[in-house]
Each structure stands twice: as structure tokens, then as C-alpha cells.
Amino acid sequence: MEWRADQPIYRQIAEVIASRIADSSLLEGTSIPSVRQLASDFRVNHLTVNKAYQSLIEEEVLCTKRGVGVFVCEGAQAKLQQSLRRTFFEVDLPYIYYKAQRLGINSRQLCDRFAQWEQE
């Protein structure tokens, strides 16, 4: 994993986990790797992974079962997808719109491209 300098590593780890839940790579109710296992996999300090887990627990995406481990909460996927959609419509799409506008690309051209991708 290559870490970006624009964001703390624990946030990037939380994003990786959240993305895996949102795209169904990690299913609700399933356990996730231990803090130490994930720290070893990502080659980071276990406290960094712990902080990522804690942030997702606070967001009610992950749940702990004392003595058993950390699990994906029920409803986590819907919650994450809703949040990702909101970010897309409030942040990503306006950026794309203004960039297309600066490049002289109109909405018809964008729609045509979307339709082309849907057919592929």
C-alpha cells in the first residue's frame, strides 16, 4: 500500500475498510482481521490500525464483540453508500461539472459518454 501525504494513514486505512464494505468485499456481520494482523499486512504500527478501527466504530460501521473480535455492523453498507453518494453529489460532481465547463464540454456530451460506458 502506498500512503498519500495529504491525509493521515489511519484515515486512509479506514477508507480502505469502508470501501471494501461499500462494495461488498466485506459483508455485514463478518469479522475483520485483528489489529495486529492488519498492521502487519499494511506494514504500519498497530496503534495506527487501532485508530482506524476506533474511527469506524464511532461511525457505527464496525462493532466489537468482547473477547471475539471486530465485525462489520448490520446496516453498515447502506450507511456508507449513502455517505459516498452524498459526497459524490456535493463534492465530486460539482468539480467535474466546472471542469467540463472550463473545457467546453456540455451536458449532452457527458450524457453521451455515460451512455457509451453503460453499453460496454
C-alpha positions as CSV (number, residue, x, y, z in Angstrom):
1,M,0.0,0.0,0.0
2,E,1.3,3.4,-0.9
3,W,0.3,6.1,1.5
4,R,-0.7,9.6,0.4
5,A,0.8,12.6,2.2
6,D,-2.5,14.6,2.1
7,Q,-4.2,12.5,4.8
8,P,-3.3,10.6,8.0
9,I,-2.5,6.9,7.4
10,Y,-5.2,5.8,9.9
11,R,-7.8,7.7,7.8
12,Q,-6.6,6.0,4.6
13,I,-6.8,2.6,6.3
14,A,-10.4,3.5,7.5
15,E,-11.2,4.5,3.9
16,V,-9.9,1.1,2.5
17,I,-12.0,-0.8,5.0
18,A,-15.1,1.4,4.3
19,S,-14.6,0.9,0.6
20,R,-14.5,-2.9,1.0
21,I,-17.7,-2.7,3.0
22,A,-19.4,-0.4,0.5
23,D,-18.6,-2.7,-2.5
24,S,-19.5,-5.9,-0.6
25,S,-15.9,-7.2,-0.4
26,L,-16.5,-7.2,3.4
27,L,-20.1,-8.3,4.3
28,E,-22.1,-7.2,7.2
29,G,-21.8,-9.5,10.2
30,T,-18.4,-10.8,9.2
31,S,-15.3,-10.4,11.3
32,I,-12.4,-8.3,10.1
33,P,-8.7,-9.0,10.6
34,S,-7.3,-8.3,14.0
35,V,-5.5,-5.0,14.6
36,R,-2.1,-6.7,14.7
37,Q,-2.8,-8.8,11.5
38,L,-3.9,-5.7,9.5
39,A,-0.9,-3.7,10.9
40,S,1.4,-6.5,9.7
41,D,-0.4,-6.6,6.3
42,F,-0.1,-2.8,5.8
43,R,3.3,-2.6,7.5
44,V,2.2,0.1,9.9
45,N,2.1,0.5,13.7
46,H,-0.7,-1.4,15.3
47,L,-1.8,1.8,17.1
48,T,-2.4,3.3,13.6
49,V,-4.8,0.5,12.7
50,N,-6.4,0.7,16.1
51,K,-7.1,4.3,15.5
52,A,-8.7,3.5,12.1
53,Y,-10.9,0.8,13.7
54,Q,-11.9,3.2,16.5
55,S,-13.0,5.8,14.0
56,L,-15.1,3.2,12.2
57,I,-16.6,2.0,15.5
58,E,-17.5,5.6,16.4
59,E,-19.2,5.9,12.9
60,E,-21.1,2.6,13.7
61,V,-19.6,0.9,10.7
62,L,-17.7,-1.6,12.8
63,C,-18.8,-3.3,16.0
64,T,-16.8,-5.1,18.7
65,K,-17.8,-8.3,20.4
66,R,-15.9,-8.5,23.6
67,G,-13.4,-11.4,23.5
68,V,-14.4,-12.3,19.9
69,G,-13.2,-9.5,17.7
70,V,-14.3,-6.7,15.4
71,F,-17.2,-7.2,13.0
72,V,-18.9,-5.2,10.2
73,C,-22.1,-3.8,11.7
74,E,-25.5,-4.6,10.3
75,G,-26.6,-1.7,8.1
76,A,-23.0,-0.5,7.5
77,Q,-23.1,-0.9,3.8
78,A,-26.2,1.2,3.3
79,K,-24.8,3.9,5.6
80,L,-21.5,4.0,3.7
81,Q,-23.2,4.0,0.3
82,Q,-25.4,6.9,1.4
83,S,-22.4,8.8,2.6
84,L,-20.4,8.1,-0.6
85,R,-23.4,9.2,-2.7
86,R,-23.7,12.4,-0.8
87,T,-20.0,13.1,-1.2
88,F,-20.3,12.3,-4.9
89,F,-23.2,14.7,-5.5
90,E,-21.9,17.5,-3.2
91,V,-18.1,17.4,-3.9
92,D,-17.1,15.2,-6.9
93,L,-19.9,16.1,-9.4
94,P,-19.6,19.9,-9.0
95,Y,-15.9,19.6,-9.5
96,I,-16.5,17.5,-12.7
97,Y,-19.2,19.9,-13.9
98,Y,-17.0,23.0,-13.5
99,K,-14.0,21.3,-15.1
100,A,-16.2,20.2,-18.1
101,Q,-17.5,23.7,-18.3
102,R,-13.9,25.1,-18.5
103,L,-13.1,22.6,-21.2
104,G,-16.1,23.4,-23.3
105,I,-17.8,20.0,-22.7
106,N,-21.6,20.3,-22.5
107,S,-24.0,18.1,-20.6
108,R,-25.1,16.3,-23.8
109,Q,-21.5,15.2,-24.4
110,L,-21.2,14.0,-20.8
111,C,-24.5,12.1,-21.1
112,D,-23.5,10.5,-24.4
113,R,-20.2,9.3,-22.8
114,F,-22.1,7.9,-19.8
115,A,-24.5,6.0,-22.2
116,Q,-21.5,4.7,-24.2
117,W,-19.9,3.3,-21.0
118,E,-23.2,1.7,-19.9
119,Q,-23.2,-0.2,-23.2
120,E,-19.7,-1.6,-22.8
